[in-house]
């Protein structure tokens, strides 16, 4: 799902949150061109991704968000 240019910051953040695992997978497969326009800039602004030697990497915050998303997707794995 992409968000319209006039979307509220809360909606944009929710969409980015929901798309983070897919984005990370696309980066690992070297498919950054498949990431919707504007997402990378927003992830960097949120400090979920950072540029490192010409490559995008998850920050500690981004790793925590990924863990949270995974936990929400797989509640049976808790405890």
FIPADREN-977201 format. One record per atom (N, C-alpha, C): residue in one letter; z, y, x; atom name. Coordinates in pm, 1 decimal. Example, Ala and Ser with C-alpha at 12.3 -4.5 7.8 and 13.67 -1.06 7.14 Angstrom:
residues 2
SITE / aa / zz / yy / xx / at
SITE / A / 780.0 / -569.0 / 1319.0 / N
SITE / A / 780.0 / -450.0 / 1230.0 / CA
SITE / A / 780.0 / -330.0 / 1320.0 / C
SITE / S / 708.0 / -225.0 / 1285.0 / N
SITE / S / 714.0 / -106.0 / 1367.0 / CA
SITE / S / 787.0 / 3.0 / 1290.0 / C
END
This chain:
residues 79
SITE / aa / zz / yy / xx / at
SITE / X / 0.0 / -118.1 / 84.3 / N
SITE / X / 0.0 / 0.0 / 0.0 / CA
SITE / X / 0.0 / 124.6 / 89.0 / C
SITE / X / -82.2 / 216.9 / 56.1 / N
SITE / X / -80.8 / 344.4 / 126.0 / CA
SITE / X / -19.1 / 447.2 / 32.9 / C
SITE / X / 18.8 / 557.6 / 89.9 / N
SITE / X / 79.7 / 661.8 / 7.7 / CA
SITE / X / -10.0 / 784.4 / 8.9 / C
SITE / X / -11.2 / 858.2 / -102.7 / N
SITE / X / -94.1 / 978.8 / -108.2 / CA
SITE / X / -36.9 / 1087.4 / -17.9 / C
SITE / X / -122.0 / 1178.1 / 22.6 / N
SITE / X / -81.3 / 1285.2 / 114.6 / CA
SITE / X / 32.5 / 1368.5 / 58.5 / C
SITE / X / 41.6 / 1379.9 / -72.3 / N
SITE / X / 144.9 / 1462.7 / -134.5 / CA
SITE / X / 272.2 / 1384.3 / -169.1 / C
SITE / X / 282.5 / 1258.4 / -123.3 / N
SITE / X / 398.5 / 1175.0 / -155.6 / CA
SITE / X / 525.7 / 1233.6 / -96.3 / C
SITE / X / 635.0 / 1212.2 / -165.7 / N
SITE / X / 764.4 / 1260.8 / -118.3 / CA
SITE / X / 803.4 / 1186.0 / 9.2 / C
SITE / X / 887.0 / 1248.2 / 92.4 / N
SITE / X / 933.9 / 1178.6 / 213.5 / CA
SITE / X / 1003.5 / 1046.0 / 181.6 / C
SITE / X / 1077.6 / 1041.1 / 70.8 / N
SITE / X / 1147.2 / 916.9 / 34.4 / CA
SITE / X / 1047.1 / 805.9 / 1.9 / C
SITE / X / 940.6 / 838.9 / -70.2 / N
SITE / X / 839.2 / 739.4 / -102.8 / CA
SITE / X / 766.7 / 693.9 / 23.8 / C
SITE / X / 731.4 / 788.5 / 110.0 / N
SITE / X / 663.6 / 753.6 / 235.3 / CA
SITE / X / 751.0 / 659.2 / 317.7 / C
SITE / X / 880.0 / 689.7 / 327.6 / N
SITE / X / 970.5 / 606.6 / 405.9 / CA
SITE / X / 980.8 / 466.2 / 345.6 / C
SITE / X / 985.4 / 457.5 / 213.4 / N
SITE / X / 992.8 / 326.9 / 146.9 / CA
SITE / X / 867.7 / 244.5 / 174.2 / C
SITE / X / 751.6 / 308.0 / 165.0 / N
SITE / X / 625.5 / 238.5 / 191.7 / CA
SITE / X / 620.8 / 192.2 / 337.3 / C
SITE / X / 660.8 / 278.4 / 428.3 / N
SITE / X / 662.3 / 242.1 / 570.2 / CA
SITE / X / 760.2 / 127.3 / 595.3 / C
SITE / X / 875.4 / 132.9 / 531.8 / N
SITE / X / 976.5 / 28.2 / 544.5 / CA
SITE / X / 917.2 / -105.6 / 502.1 / C
SITE / X / 851.5 / -106.3 / 386.0 / N
SITE / X / 793.9 / -229.6 / 332.5 / CA
SITE / X / 677.7 / -281.9 / 417.0 / C
SITE / X / 610.7 / -194.8 / 488.5 / N
SITE / X / 492.9 / -234.0 / 567.4 / CA
SITE / X / 524.7 / -261.0 / 714.4 / C
SITE / X / 648.9 / -243.4 / 755.8 / N
SITE / X / 679.9 / -251.4 / 898.6 / CA
SITE / X / 650.2 / -389.1 / 957.6 / C
SITE / X / 688.2 / -496.4 / 891.8 / N
SITE / X / 662.4 / -629.3 / 948.2 / CA
SITE / X / 513.2 / -655.1 / 965.2 / C
SITE / X / 435.0 / -612.1 / 868.1 / N
SITE / X / 289.3 / -626.9 / 878.0 / CA
SITE / X / 235.7 / -543.6 / 993.9 / C
SITE / X / 286.9 / -422.4 / 1007.5 / N
SITE / X / 243.9 / -334.0 / 1116.6 / CA
SITE / X / 275.2 / -396.0 / 1251.9 / C
SITE / X / 395.3 / -448.6 / 1267.0 / N
SITE / X / 434.6 / -511.2 / 1393.7 / CA
SITE / X / 344.6 / -631.1 / 1423.2 / C
SITE / X / 314.5 / -710.1 / 1320.9 / N
SITE / X / 224.7 / -824.0 / 1338.9 / CA
SITE / X / 85.6 / -777.0 / 1381.9 / C
SITE / X / 35.9 / -671.2 / 1320.4 / N
SITE / X / -95.7 / -619.4 / 1357.9 / CA
SITE / X / -95.5 / -569.5 / 1502.4 / C
SITE / X / 11.3 / -506.2 / 1543.8 / N
SITE / X / 20.0 / -460.2 / 1682.9 / CA
SITE / X / 22.5 / -578.5 / 1779.0 / C
SITE / X / 96.6 / -681.6 / 1746.2 / N
SITE / X / 104.1 / -800.1 / 1832.7 / CA
SITE / X / -30.9 / -869.7 / 1843.7 / C
SITE / X / -110.1 / -863.1 / 1737.6 / N
SITE / X / -243.5 / -924.5 / 1738.2 / CA
SITE / X / -349.8 / -827.8 / 1788.1 / C
SITE / X / -306.9 / -712.7 / 1837.7 / N
SITE / X / -398.9 / -609.4 / 1889.1 / CA
SITE / X / -496.9 / -563.8 / 1782.2 / C
SITE / X / -444.5 / -541.0 / 1661.7 / N
SITE / X / -524.3 / -497.0 / 1548.0 / CA
SITE / X / -475.2 / -361.8 / 1496.5 / C
SITE / X / -443.4 / -271.8 / 1587.2 / N
SITE / X / -390.6 / -140.9 / 1547.4 / CA
SITE / X / -487.2 / -65.2 / 1456.9 / C
SITE / X / -615.7 / -92.2 / 1469.0 / N
SITE / X / -714.1 / -24.8 / 1384.3 / CA
SITE / X / -696.4 / -60.1 / 1236.8 / C
SITE / X / -627.2 / -170.8 / 1208.9 / N
SITE / X / -603.9 / -212.4 / 1070.5 / CA
SITE / X / -482.4 / -144.8 / 1007.3 / C
SITE / X / -405.7 / -72.1 / 1087.0 / N
SITE / X / -288.5 / -2.4 / 1035.4 / CA
SITE / X / -336.7 / 123.8 / 964.7 / C
SITE / X / -291.6 / 145.9 / 840.4 / N
SITE / X / -338.9 / 262.9 / 765.6 / CA
SITE / X / -318.2 / 393.9 / 841.7 / C
SITE / X / -411.4 / 483.5 / 822.4 / N
SITE / X / -408.6 / 613.9 / 888.7 / CA
SITE / X / -276.8 / 685.5 / 859.6 / C
SITE / X / -216.5 / 738.9 / 963.5 / N
SITE / X / -93.5 / 816.0 / 950.3 / CA
SITE / X / 33.5 / 734.7 / 968.2 / C
SITE / X / 24.6 / 602.8 / 951.3 / N
SITE / X / 145.2 / 521.0 / 961.9 / CA
SITE / X / 205.5 / 525.6 / 1102.2 / C
SITE / X / 122.6 / 512.8 / 1204.0 / N
SITE / X / 174.9 / 510.9 / 1340.9 / CA
SITE / X / 248.2 / 640.9 / 1370.9 / C
SITE / X / 189.6 / 753.6 / 1336.5 / N
SITE / X / 256.4 / 882.0 / 1359.8 / CA
SITE / X / 390.3 / 887.8 / 1286.5 / C
SITE / X / 391.8 / 837.5 / 1164.1 / N
SITE / X / 516.2 / 838.1 / 1086.5 / CA
SITE / X / 620.2 / 744.1 / 1147.2 / C
SITE / X / 578.1 / 626.4 / 1192.4 / N
SITE / X / 671.9 / 533.6 / 1256.3 / CA
SITE / X / 731.1 / 595.0 / 1383.6 / C
SITE / X / 649.2 / 663.5 / 1460.3 / N
SITE / X / 698.5 / 729.0 / 1582.0 / CA
SITE / X / 795.9 / 841.0 / 1543.9 / C
SITE / X / 762.7 / 919.0 / 1440.8 / N
SITE / X / 851.1 / 1027.3 / 1396.0 / CA
SITE / X / 985.1 / 973.3 / 1346.3 / C
SITE / X / 982.8 / 855.0 / 1284.4 / N
SITE / X / 1106.8 / 793.0 / 1236.8 / CA
SITE / X / 1184.2 / 724.6 / 1349.4 / C
SITE / X / 1125.5 / 716.4 / 1468.3 / N
SITE / X / 1183.4 / 648.0 / 1584.1 / CA
SITE / X / 1191.4 / 496.9 / 1561.4 / C
SITE / X / 1093.4 / 443.2 / 1486.7 / N
SITE / X / 1085.1 / 298.5 / 1468.8 / CA
SITE / X / 989.6 / 239.3 / 1571.5 / C
SITE / X / 892.8 / 318.2 / 1617.3 / N
SITE / X / 799.7 / 279.0 / 1722.9 / CA
SITE / X / 798.4 / 388.0 / 1828.3 / C
SITE / X / 763.1 / 349.1 / 1950.4 / N
SITE / X / 746.9 / 448.0 / 2057.8 / CA
SITE / X / 628.2 / 406.7 / 2143.8 / C
SITE / X / 569.8 / 507.0 / 2206.8 / N
SITE / X / 462.4 / 480.9 / 2301.9 / CA
SITE / X / 526.7 / 444.0 / 2434.1 / C
SITE / X / 479.6 / 335.1 / 2494.4 / N
SITE / X / 533.9 / 287.4 / 2621.4 / CA
SITE / X / 418.2 / 239.2 / 2708.0 / C
SITE / X / 379.5 / 321.7 / 2803.2 / N
SITE / X / 270.6 / 283.3 / 2892.3 / CA
SITE / X / 139.2 / 259.9 / 2820.0 / C
SITE / X / 110.5 / 336.9 / 2716.4 / N
SITE / X / -13.9 / 323.3 / 2642.6 / CA
SITE / X / -9.1 / 219.9 / 2531.0 / C
SITE / X / 104.8 / 154.6 / 2514.4 / N
SITE / X / 120.1 / 54.8 / 2407.4 / CA
SITE / X / 233.3 / 99.3 / 2314.8 / C
SITE / X / 223.1 / 58.9 / 2190.9 / N
SITE / X / 330.8 / 86.6 / 2096.2 / CA
SITE / X / 432.1 / -25.9 / 2100.3 / C
SITE / X / 558.3 / 12.2 / 2102.4 / N
SITE / X / 667.6 / -84.9 / 2105.1 / CA
SITE / X / 771.4 / -46.7 / 2001.4 / C
SITE / X / 841.2 / -146.6 / 1950.4 / N
SITE / X / 952.9 / -120.0 / 1860.3 / CA
SITE / X / 1067.0 / -56.6 / 1938.1 / C
SITE / X / 1130.6 / 39.7 / 1878.1 / N
SITE / X / 1253.5 / 95.9 / 1934.0 / CA
SITE / X / 1369.2 / 8.9 / 1885.7 / C
SITE / X / 1490.1 / 37.5 / 1931.9 / N
SITE / X / 1608.3 / -34.0 / 1882.6 / CA
SITE / X / 1622.2 / -12.1 / 1732.4 / C
SITE / X / 1595.1 / 109.8 / 1687.2 / N
SITE / X / 1601.1 / 138.4 / 1543.7 / CA
SITE / X / 1497.3 / 55.7 / 1468.8 / C
SITE / X / 1376.3 / 49.4 / 1522.1 / N
SITE / X / 1270.6 / -30.2 / 1460.1 / CA
SITE / X / 1306.5 / -177.3 / 1453.4 / C
SITE / X / 1368.8 / -229.1 / 1558.2 / N
SITE / X / 1412.2 / -369.4 / 1556.5 / CA
SITE / X / 1516.4 / -391.8 / 1448.4 / C
SITE / X / 1607.8 / -295.9 / 1432.1 / N
SITE / X / 1709.5 / -308.0 / 1327.3 / CA
SITE / X / 1646.7 / -305.8 / 1188.3 / C
SITE / X / 1547.5 / -219.4 / 1170.2 / N
SITE / X / 1478.8 / -213.2 / 1040.1 / CA
SITE / X / 1405.5 / -344.8 / 1014.6 / C
SITE / X / 1339.0 / -399.6 / 1114.9 / N
SITE / X / 1271.3 / -529.0 / 1099.9 / CA
SITE / X / 1371.7 / -637.9 / 1061.7 / C
SITE / X / 1486.2 / -638.1 / 1125.7 / N
SITE / X / 1589.0 / -737.9 / 1094.7 / CA
SITE / X / 1636.3 / -722.1 / 950.3 / C
SITE / X / 1651.9 / -598.3 / 906.3 / N
SITE / X / 1694.7 / -572.2 / 768.4 / CA
SITE / X / 1588.8 / -620.4 / 669.4 / C
SITE / X / 1462.9 / -591.0 / 697.0 / N
SITE / X / 1354.5 / -633.8 / 608.1 / CA
SITE / X / 1349.3 / -785.9 / 602.2 / C
SITE / X / 1359.1 / -850.0 / 716.5 / N
SITE / X / 1356.1 / -996.6 / 722.7 / CA
SITE / X / 1473.6 / -1054.8 / 644.4 / C
SITE / X / 1590.1 / -996.3 / 661.5 / N
SITE / X / 1709.4 / -1043.0 / 589.3 / CA
SITE / X / 1689.4 / -1031.4 / 438.5 / C
SITE / X / 1627.4 / -922.2 / 394.1 / N
SITE / X / 1602.6 / -902.7 / 252.0 / CA
SITE / X / 1496.9 / -999.4 / 197.9 / C
SITE / X / 1402.8 / -1039.6 / 283.8 / N
SITE / X / 1297.9 / -1132.3 / 241.5 / CA
SITE / X / 1345.9 / -1276.1 / 238.5 / C
SITE / X / 1444.0 / -1306.4 / 323.1 / N
SITE / X / 1492.2 / -1444.8 / 338.1 / CA
SITE / X / 1643.5 / -1451.7 / 317.7 / C
SITE / X / 1692.7 / -1418.7 / 198.2 / N
SITE / X / 1838.7 / -1417.8 / 179.7 / CA
SITE / X / 1903.5 / -1555.1 / 197.3 / C
SITE / X / 1827.8 / -1664.8 / 180.2 / N
SITE / X / 1885.3 / -1795.4 / 197.1 / CA
SITE / X / 1923.5 / -1823.8 / 342.2 / C
SITE / X / 1871.1 / -1745.2 / 437.2 / N
SITE / X / 1904.4 / -1764.2 / 576.9 / CA
SITE / X / 2034.8 / -1696.3 / 616.3 / C
SITE / X / 2091.8 / -1618.5 / 526.8 / N
SITE / X / 2217.0 / -1549.3 / 554.6 / CA
SITE / X / 2331.9 / -1649.2 / 549.2 / C
SITE / X / 2422.7 / -1634.1 / 645.6 / N
SITE / X / 2545.0 / -1714.6 / 644.2 / CA
SITE / X / 2515.0 / -1855.6 / 655.4 / C
END
